[in-house]
Amino acid sequence: MDFLWILTLAVLAAGYFALAGYDYGVGILLRLIGRDEPERRKVLGTLGPFFLGNEVWLVALAGVLLGVFPKFEGRLFSGAYPAVLAIVLGVIVFTVAAQLRGRLGIGRKPFWDLMITAGAGVTAIAWGVLLGAMLEGLPLGPDGYPTGDFSGLVDSGTVLFGVLTFSLFTLHGAAFVAARSTGRLAARGKHVARVLIAPTAMAVLAVVANGVFALDLANPWLTLAGAGLTIVAVFAAGSLLDKRPMAAVVCTGVACVLPVFAVAVAHLPNALVSSLDGGAGLSFATIASSSSTLAQVGWLALPIVPAVIGLQVVIWWMFRQRVDERTGLFW
């Protein structure tokens, strides 16, 4: 049962980063790819039918963390509280701004455009800082609980990881716009994606140099494999942009997911490690709730994953056409 729940958590995390990742990427690029109001409406229109559905993955992920992995959730969120707070605030600003932009007067849209970009950018960077902190270790004391000292949360390693997730999400968003739009917007999406390929690969190498080789990881080769596959996925996306743009989106989505799993396997069998001398970590064998609790919530919570996946498949099939001048826009 514990393994099934860990697998559920992994699937939800993968779905969130692969799908919501292009939400944030499109938000970051909104003012760059969309040069005027009609173009920006079309850029946001590429997200229209998927936007809120993608955020469901985050809600489901948070629900599983809270209900099934309270030890892991409590120590992760408390040990990296500033990064978690930045993620929450960024998601709120991004989501609210995207909703309000199309419901208020035309004069306020530039402000909401700026809020969309800011919220998406903060969210992208904060996720990288959180993953970097998990890779380096959280300030956990001898009892395994956070000490409340966040002075080491932002350092060169976590900042580099923030740059990496920002680059990956932005590349993902550019590929998504290229695949979902036509004409000048698609051309700009392809151009931005091509420009980002080399810097994104360099960001992966920088994280590897600063993290994998500088830290005492339990499974450095697994983490290196994840980093290598990320670079492969990034360059594969670049080669597919012209002839198979949706396949390029799949590649950039995989690239967004791989760093998460590279961090997850870095310290196996531990889920969290301490950055402090004498600090105690948390192993995967002990992160789940008791067996009785898992049995009680399993019948309700386990159908979440197939339901969410089914919803995504239906939405993608219904709205598989590209956005153009005739497409009804949601924002």
N, C-alpha and C positions, 0 to 999 in steps of 0.2 A: 504493500500500500504506500509506503514512504517513497519508493522509487516511482510509482505512478504519479504521485503528487509533484515530485521533482521534475518529472517529464512534462507534466502539465504546466508548471512554472516556466520551464524552458521554452515550450511552444508559445506561451503567451508573450514572453519576452521577445522571442524571435518575431512574432507577428507584429508586435508594437513597433519595434525598431525598423522593420522592413516597410511597414505601411505608413505609420505616422512620420517616419523619417522624411518621406517626400513631402508631407504636409509642411514640415518646418523648412525644408529646402525651398519649396515654392514661396513660402512666406519671406524667407531671406532674400530671394531674388525678385520679389514682386516689383520693386521700384527700378530694378535694373533691366529686366526683360520687358516689362510693361512701361512704355514711354509716355503714355497719356491715359486718360480715364477709360476710354473704350478698351484699350489693350489690357489694362490692369483688371478690368472686369472679366475679360476672357482668360487671363492667367488664373484668377481665382476660380473661374468657371471650370477649369480642368480638375479642381478639387471638389467641386460642388457636391456630387452624389456620394463621395467617399469620405468627406471631411469628418463628420461626426461619427460615422461608423468606425473610422480608424482610431478615434479616441476611446472607443469601447474597449479596445485591447488594453489600454492603460487602466481603465476602471476594473476590468477583470483581473489584471495583473496585481493591482493594489488589493483587491478583495481576497485573492488567494494568499498573498503575503500576510495580510492581517489575520485571516481566519485559520490558515494552515501552518504558516511559518512565523508565529509571533516572536520567537526568540531572534530569528534572523532579521525580521523587519524591525524589531525594537532596537537592536544593536547597530544595524546599518543606518537607520534613519537618525538615531541619536548620535552615532559616531561621526556622521557626515551631515549634520543638521543644516549648515549653511547651504550646501550644494542641493540638498533635498528641497529646502525652502525656495531656492532660486528656480528649480524645476517647476514647482507648484505655481509660483508667481508667473513664470514665463508662459506656462500652458494657459493659465487664466487670462493673461493679457492677450495672448495670441488668439485664443478662442473667442473671447468677448469682442475684440476688435474686428475679427472676421465677420462676426454676426452683425455688429452695429454698423459696419461700413455701408451696407446697402439699405439701411433703414433710416438714415438721417440725411440731412441736406447735403447737396453736392459740395458746399463750401467746407464741410468737415471731413470729407474723404481723404485729403492729404494727411490730416492728423492720424486717422485710423490706419492709413497705409503705413505710416511710420511706426505705429504701435504694433501692427502685424509683423513688420520686419524686426522690431526690437524684441517682441515676445518670442518669436521663432529663434532669433539668434541667441538670446539668453538661455532658452531651453536646450538648444543644441550644445552650447558650451558647457552648461551645468551638468548635462549627462556625461560628458567627457571627464569633467572634474570628479564626479562620483565614481566612475569606472576607474579612473587613475588612483583614487584614494583606496578603492578595494584592492587594486593591484599592489600598491605600496604598503597597505595595512592601515587599520583604523586605530585611534588612540584607546585601546582596550586595556583595562587594568588587570591585575592578577586574578580578579574574580570574573573576568570576561566581560565586564560592563564598561561602557564608555566613561572616560574620565572627565569629559566636558571641555577638554583643551583642543581647540580647533586651529591652533597656531600653525600646525604643519599641514593643514588641509590644502592650502594653495601653495604649491612649490613648482619647480620646473617640470617635474613629471606630470602632475595633474594638469598644469597649464597646457603642456604639449598634447595631452590626451583630449583636452577641450578643443584645441585647434584641430585635432584629427576628426572628432565627431562633427564639428562645424563644417569641415571640408567634405566629409562623407555625406552628410545630410544635404549640403548645397549641391554637390554633384548629383545626388539622387533626385533632388528637385529639378535640376536642369534637364536631366534625362527624361523625367516624367513630363515636363512641359513639351519637350521635343516630341514625345510619343503621343501626347494627347491633343496637341494643337496643330495648326496648319500655317502655311505662309511664313510671314516674318517672325512670328512668335516661335514657331518650330525651329527656324533657322537660328534665331538667337539662343534658344535652348541648347541646340547642338554646339554652337560656338562656345558658350559658357562651359558646357560639359567638357569639351576638348581642352579648353584652357585649364580646367581644374584637375585633369587626370595626373599630370606630372607632380604638381604641388601636393595632391592627396597622397600619392605614393611616397613622396618624400616625408610627409607627416607620419606615415606608418613606420618608415625607417627610423625617424627621430624618436618615436615612442619606443621602438625596439631597442635602440641604442641606450636610451635613458632608463628603460624599465627592465627589459629582459636580461640585459647584460650587467646592469648595475644592482639589481635586486637578487636576493636569495630566494628564488622560486623553487617550489617542489617539482614542477614539471615544465622546465624552460622550453623543452623541445616541442611540447604540445602548443605552448603559447607562440613559439616561433612559427609553427605550422599554420596557426590561425592568422598570423601576420602575413605570411607568404601567400596564403590563399586570398587574403584581402587584396593584396597587390595584383594578383592574377585576375580577380573579379573586376577590379578597377580598369585594368587595361583591356579586358575582354569587353567591357561596356563601351569603351572608346571605339573598338573595332566594329561594333554592331550598330552604332548610332545611325548610320545612313540607311542600311538595308533592312535592319530588324530593330527598330527603336524600342519596341516593347520588350524584346529580349535584353536590350541594354538596361532597361529599368529593372528587370529581374536581377541582372548582374550587380547593379548598384545597390539593390535591396539586400542581396547576399553580403555585399561588402559592408553594409551598415550593421548586419547581424554578427558577423564573424568576430569583431573585437569584443563583443559581449561574452561570447563563449571562450575566447582566448583568456579573458580575465577569470571566467568561472572555473576553468581547468588549471589555472596557474598554480593554485595552492592545494589541489586535491591531495588528501581527502578532506582538507579544511575548506569551509565555505567562506570564512573570514579569518584573517590573521591580525595580530596586533603589531603596531609599529613601535611599541614601547618594550624596553628590556624587561623581561619577567612578566609581560602581559600574556593573557590567555586568549586563544582564538575560539572559533566555533566550527565544529566539524559537520559535514553533511549528514552524518548518522544521527545527530542530535538536534537538527534545526526544526524538525516537524513537531506538531502537537502530538498528544498521546494517541494511541491506537483507537481508544474509545471515541475521542473527538473526531478523528479522521473518518471513522465509520459513520458517525452521526451526520457529518456535513457532506460526505462523499456522494450520497444519492442526489443531493441538490446541486453541488458545485461541479462535479465532473462533467455533466452535460454542457457546461459553459463553453468548452473548447469547440466541440462539433457545432454548437449553435452559432458561435461567432464566426467560425470558418464558413459555415453554410450561408450566413448572411453576406459575407464578403463575396462569395462566389456568385450569388444571385445579383448583387449590386454591380459587380464587374460585368456580368453578362448583359444586364439591362442597359448599362451605360458604356458599352464598349466602343461606340463611335467617337471620333475625334471632335473636339470643340471647334466650331467655326461661327460665322456671322449669324447663322440661323439657329444655333443652339440656345435653348433657354438657360439663362444663368441663374445661379442660386444666390449670389451675393449682390 
